[in-house]
Amino acid sequence: MANVKNKNDAITPRDEDFAQWYTDVCRKAELMDYTSVKGFITYLPYGYAIWEQIQKELDIRFKEAGAENVYLPMVIPTSLFNKEKEHIDGFAPETLVATIGGGEELADPLIIRPTSEVLFSDLYKKLVSSYRDLPKRFNQWCSVVRWEKTTRPFLRGSEFLWQEGHCLFETQKEAEENTLKMLSIYDEVGRDVLGIPFVKGKKTEHEKFAGAVATYTIEALMHDGKALQAGTSHYFGQGFAEAFGIRFLGRNNALETPHQTSWGVSTRLIGAVIMVHGDDNGLVLPPKVAPIQVIIVPIRQEAEGILPKCQEIANCLKKQGIRAKIDDSDHTPGWKFAQWEMKGVPLRIEIGPRDLAEGHLMLSKRYNGEKLVLPIEEAEASLPKVLDAIQEEMYQKAKAHLERSVVDVDSIETLNAALEKGGYARMAFCGGEECELKIKEITKGGTARAIYKEEVPEGTLCPVCGKPATMVVYFAKAY
Amino acid sequence: MANVKNKNDAITPRDEDFAQWYTDVCRKAELMDYTSVKGFITYLPYGYAIWEQIQKELDIRFKEAGAENVYLPMVIPTSLFNKEKEHIDGFAPETLVATIGGGEELADPLIIRPTSEVLFSDLYKKLVSSYRDLPKRFNQWCSVVRWEKTTRPFLRGSEFLWQEGHCLFETQKEAEENTLKMLSIYDEVGRDVLGIPFVKGKKTEHEKFAGAVATYTIEALMHDGKALQAGTSHYFGQGFAEAFGIRFLGRNNALETPHQTSWGVSTRLIGAVIMVHGDDNGLVLPPKVAPIQVIIVPIRQEAEGILPKCQEIANCLKKQGIRAKIDDSDHTPGWKFAQWEMKGVPLRIEIGPRDLAEGHLMLSKRYNGEKLVLPIEEAEASLPKVLDAIQEEMYQKAKAHLERSVVDVDSIETLNAALEKGGYARMAFCGGEECELKIKEITKGGTARAIYKEEVPEGTLCPVCGKPATMVVYFAKAY
């Protein structure tokens, strides 16, 4: 009965058309809705609740790492925005600009923030005057706007929700440590919460953030073999601080320039969860991000004792902090199974008259369909463990998929073949922007996702230009 | 020693210049900072942390009342915005409008949301087609932009943070119940969390929200005798639904129009907390919203055993979920006292060698300066109770202030005299917009804050126009 589907809920098979499957899941699992403005979506309750879980998990870790939340304006005066040259060049073409306020034309039009480096820099200039004022570790949860031509729910939007951490340190060492520390928090949340293993590493010169000295990334591998940049952590050096005139009186009584970092993840992580774990029946959520972790479906709910037992189990789960729900709607069990599979609820419990008589519960794991029979008296102790097991198993499954996908190549031909197949190809090359662009052209979209290592066996040459290779890089096609 | 002040921290006395005192507290307690765009402020960590506490307390209660969080676009196409006439008239003059996206002029300029009624209505039109889809109870945490001429931190900003709930119901009765339910949640959070008693009630025709059938309000009384509208809950009737064509198939198989509500509070609540509880030494926070509830100040911290005992007490508090902090900086105790008084920390614990020797802690309540001596072995059990007591005492103090301020008047002269003095004056009047405007003019700013009751003794006349009075209203000067 588990595969009986309401026709209205049918989605495109994943291997037939991955892009359409993705959109179907976003819509049918009621994660989002489109609006009348392209690229601006509505985050519906179920989608937003996933974001709330992600926020909660990140926010705890940020605060443990010393970050403090703030909120800065959603607008940036054009004159301020123009202060850091590389940064403008990177963002100006995709800005939304407000030119009218209170019915009058604005002398200094306001850019709706695409990111807030300049606002944080402007703030820090006022807050920091001595080494005693450092470090500053501010983080902001907000939405940003980038006027995108091609948009897709959660993956690329004209407006999206994110967090942006912006920190200021006395020394380069502290700033670099912070850059890596925050990257490791993202990695940990991927592993422990999202069930997603990441390829971590530094970006090449060509791929790094506009205005950064170094950009580090976490890259997830989608089911279709494409990579998704899921978060970045930047070391800015002193560039922004110099452009904005941030100076502080150092320990030796001399004026110094601080070192800056920034780090961010967005609702793109929801897209990653969908594309890493989802299947032909819809969304599949790891327990830690699931708004509903356990769905309890009564079988013959009109029969005596069924609903009270469902309630008893639900209460026992809620008492342990588990998000459980009973579906006692007037639909058939088959309809309910399909519905909650579509919504990716990690664990289903069925309770029917026969189960009651035999004193057990029927469990079904969403991610692999595995069925378990659990004696009712073991429910309280065992169900949290079952959820923990699902969390771990989903991570291991995704990790195996990622590891299987990585191949080492040493020529354009083998690179091309590997990227055609999907997944990551590790190849040594010179690190030059020109060669990277050529690779992208030849492989029809293969890009350097992250540097694997910055050393190569002596004599290794770049397969594009023939000059000495300097680094081994993860290449992939990406979203 | 408690009154020794760092000169830099001096603030204007409250009774000398309340407006300047308010601004001084906002700045010196490091709640906010100005930015280069008028009316757009930075919420600094300490100010934002207060907002996070308020959010947490509200969000739990909203969810218990069946609300689900969503996120809608920050922009509204002008064409969509123009659909509900009264609403446009109310908001159009204060909008910020984006006209350029990705370098090109927009055909349908985008209004940065001043509030999201039209977006929610547009969404509901798509989501609701049957009575089975109702009720919908969506809430959004976001920032909104209103291009204000006169701005003041937290009280009136061109951008501010808030929540806006928008609900849709099958019947008028349910919608009206929801309007009052949410008002009662605001009232409860005022009482139990902010330590603020509110005057609650319906707004007059003149004061109600643009597009609402009825607006209910919570009004707080500031220390200077002025009222502050701290939150509103609206019953919209079917106006928006009709304007947006929201229809549903009812239980009797006929097409029906749903009934709508909306309700919101904003960072203005921070302003209310400052102006209700603050004093000449700075901010005074009720424990429930205080980012730091207990500050532990070591006296002669270099002496043996002092810092370990501070740590022990801090750990014991943290274990109980109390937000405690030790100030072991190299400032003098007097400096620290003044600093944490400025920041409004509700309870200070001093631990010095003599206290250790005598086996007790010195406590000091921020709101009234009361000192308590507590045997160390009672700390674990007693400190949470001390915080609860502070919370309750602060509420009672504010309540007494509010109650003392209410007078009943029956003429323009007595009204004028009462409003001159500050506080609320209850007066019967006809309820007409014209009389209300006249009252505002005569009293130099006195407005109808909330309706006290909609019945009057027979024969009571409106002191302005002489026609029969229909209601008794709370009048006050307001922010």
HADDOCK unambig.tbl for C-alpha pairs under 7 A between the chains (distance, minus, plus):
assign (segid A and resid 40 and name CA) (segid B and resid 73 and name CA) 5.70 0.50 0.50
assign (segid A and resid 41 and name CA) (segid B and resid 72 and name CA) 6.77 0.50 0.50
assign (segid A and resid 41 and name CA) (segid B and resid 73 and name CA) 6.39 0.50 0.50
assign (segid A and resid 42 and name CA) (segid B and resid 71 and name CA) 5.79 0.50 0.50
assign (segid A and resid 42 and name CA) (segid B and resid 72 and name CA) 4.61 0.50 0.50
assign (segid A and resid 42 and name CA) (segid B and resid 73 and name CA) 6.45 0.50 0.50
assign (segid A and resid 43 and name CA) (segid B and resid 70 and name CA) 5.44 0.50 0.50
assign (segid A and resid 43 and name CA) (segid B and resid 71 and name CA) 4.90 0.50 0.50
assign (segid A and resid 43 and name CA) (segid B and resid 72 and name CA) 6.35 0.50 0.50
assign (segid A and resid 44 and name CA) (segid B and resid 70 and name CA) 5.21 0.50 0.50
assign (segid A and resid 44 and name CA) (segid B and resid 71 and name CA) 6.95 0.50 0.50
assign (segid A and resid 45 and name CA) (segid B and resid 68 and name CA) 5.70 0.50 0.50
assign (segid A and resid 45 and name CA) (segid B and resid 69 and name CA) 5.53 0.50 0.50
assign (segid A and resid 45 and name CA) (segid B and resid 70 and name CA) 5.04 0.50 0.50
assign (segid A and resid 48 and name CA) (segid B and resid 69 and name CA) 6.64 0.50 0.50
assign (segid A and resid 48 and name CA) (segid B and resid 70 and name CA) 5.60 0.50 0.50
assign (segid A and resid 48 and name CA) (segid B and resid 71 and name CA) 6.98 0.50 0.50
assign (segid A and resid 68 and name CA) (segid B and resid 45 and name CA) 5.70 0.50 0.50
assign (segid A and resid 69 and name CA) (segid B and resid 45 and name CA) 5.53 0.50 0.50
assign (segid A and resid 69 and name CA) (segid B and resid 48 and name CA) 6.63 0.50 0.50
assign (segid A and resid 70 and name CA) (segid B and resid 43 and name CA) 5.45 0.50 0.50
assign (segid A and resid 70 and name CA) (segid B and resid 44 and name CA) 5.22 0.50 0.50
assign (segid A and resid 70 and name CA) (segid B and resid 45 and name CA) 5.05 0.50 0.50
assign (segid A and resid 70 and name CA) (segid B and resid 48 and name CA) 5.61 0.50 0.50
assign (segid A and resid 71 and name CA) (segid B and resid 42 and name CA) 5.79 0.50 0.50
assign (segid A and resid 71 and name CA) (segid B and resid 43 and name CA) 4.91 0.50 0.50
assign (segid A and resid 71 and name CA) (segid B and resid 44 and name CA) 6.96 0.50 0.50
assign (segid A and resid 71 and name CA) (segid B and resid 48 and name CA) 6.99 0.50 0.50
assign (segid A and resid 72 and name CA) (segid B and resid 41 and name CA) 6.77 0.50 0.50
assign (segid A and resid 72 and name CA) (segid B and resid 42 and name CA) 4.62 0.50 0.50
assign (segid A and resid 72 and name CA) (segid B and resid 43 and name CA) 6.36 0.50 0.50
assign (segid A and resid 73 and name CA) (segid B and resid 40 and name CA) 5.69 0.50 0.50
assign (segid A and resid 73 and name CA) (segid B and resid 41 and name CA) 6.40 0.50 0.50
assign (segid A and resid 73 and name CA) (segid B and resid 42 and name CA) 6.46 0.50 0.50
assign (segid A and resid 93 and name CA) (segid B and resid 102 and name CA) 5.44 0.50 0.50
assign (segid A and resid 93 and name CA) (segid B and resid 103 and name CA) 6.23 0.50 0.50
assign (segid A and resid 94 and name CA) (segid B and resid 102 and name CA) 4.46 0.50 0.50
assign (segid A and resid 95 and name CA) (segid B and resid 101 and name CA) 5.95 0.50 0.50
assign (segid A and resid 95 and name CA) (segid B and resid 102 and name CA) 5.39 0.50 0.50
assign (segid A and resid 96 and name CA) (segid B and resid 98 and name CA) 6.64 0.50 0.50
assign (segid A and resid 96 and name CA) (segid B and resid 100 and name CA) 5.76 0.50 0.50
assign (segid A and resid 96 and name CA) (segid B and resid 101 and name CA) 4.38 0.50 0.50
assign (segid A and resid 96 and name CA) (segid B and resid 102 and name CA) 6.35 0.50 0.50
assign (segid A and resid 97 and name CA) (segid B and resid 98 and name CA) 5.24 0.50 0.50
assign (segid A and resid 97 and name CA) (segid B and resid 99 and name CA) 6.35 0.50 0.50
assign (segid A and resid 97 and name CA) (segid B and resid 100 and name CA) 5.11 0.50 0.50
assign (segid A and resid 97 and name CA) (segid B and resid 101 and name CA) 6.33 0.50 0.50
assign (segid A and resid 98 and name CA) (segid B and resid 96 and name CA) 6.65 0.50 0.50
assign (segid A and resid 98 and name CA) (segid B and resid 97 and name CA) 5.24 0.50 0.50
assign (segid A and resid 98 and name CA) (segid B and resid 98 and name CA) 3.59 0.50 0.50
assign (segid A and resid 98 and name CA) (segid B and resid 99 and name CA) 5.88 0.50 0.50
assign (segid A and resid 98 and name CA) (segid B and resid 100 and name CA) 6.94 0.50 0.50
assign (segid A and resid 99 and name CA) (segid B and resid 97 and name CA) 6.37 0.50 0.50
assign (segid A and resid 99 and name CA) (segid B and resid 98 and name CA) 5.90 0.50 0.50
assign (segid A and resid 99 and name CA) (segid B and resid 99 and name CA) 6.28 0.50 0.50
assign (segid A and resid 100 and name CA) (segid B and resid 96 and name CA) 5.77 0.50 0.50
assign (segid A and resid 100 and name CA) (segid B and resid 97 and name CA) 5.12 0.50 0.50
assign (segid A and resid 100 and name CA) (segid B and resid 98 and name CA) 6.96 0.50 0.50
assign (segid A and resid 101 and name CA) (segid B and resid 95 and name CA) 5.96 0.50 0.50
assign (segid A and resid 101 and name CA) (segid B and resid 96 and name CA) 4.38 0.50 0.50
assign (segid A and resid 101 and name CA) (segid B and resid 97 and name CA) 6.32 0.50 0.50
assign (segid A and resid 101 and name CA) (segid B and resid 147 and name CA) 6.04 0.50 0.50
assign (segid A and resid 102 and name CA) (segid B and resid 93 and name CA) 5.43 0.50 0.50
assign (segid A and resid 102 and name CA) (segid B and resid 94 and name CA) 4.46 0.50 0.50
assign (segid A and resid 102 and name CA) (segid B and resid 95 and name CA) 5.38 0.50 0.50
assign (segid A and resid 102 and name CA) (segid B and resid 96 and name CA) 6.34 0.50 0.50
assign (segid A and resid 102 and name CA) (segid B and resid 147 and name CA) 5.35 0.50 0.50
assign (segid A and resid 103 and name CA) (segid B and resid 93 and name CA) 6.25 0.50 0.50
assign (segid A and resid 147 and name CA) (segid B and resid 101 and name CA) 6.05 0.50 0.50
assign (segid A and resid 147 and name CA) (segid B and resid 102 and name CA) 5.36 0.50 0.50
